[in-house]
Amino acid sequence: LVADGRARSVQRPKQKNLRHVSLHEVWAQDIRAKLLANVSVSNADIRDALEKLQDGVEEVDRQ
């Protein structure tokens, strides 16, 4: 399921076929930490993380 925090919210993510999605081994640390702590992620969290990743500001963990 895919959400961007704007057009596709966390409450209404879009189901995507894996053939149509390119996977990258880059993690937004704040989103990852919330998911590992079993804390809900908000649309604002996703928007902020995507902006940071696109700007190259976010320190990423490549695994």
C-alpha positions, 0 to 999 in steps of 0.5 A: 500500500502506498500513501504520500500524505496528500493525494493518498492519505494514510487512511486511504492508501493505494494498493499498487502492483509490485511490478509498477513500484520501484523499491529503494533501500532508503529509509526515512529514520523518523518514519522507521522509528515510529513503525518499529515502536508501533506508533501510528504515522500521520500524513504530516509525518509522511509529507515531511519525510518525503520532502526531506528525502527528495531534498537530500536533507534526510540522513538515510539508512541504506540497508 
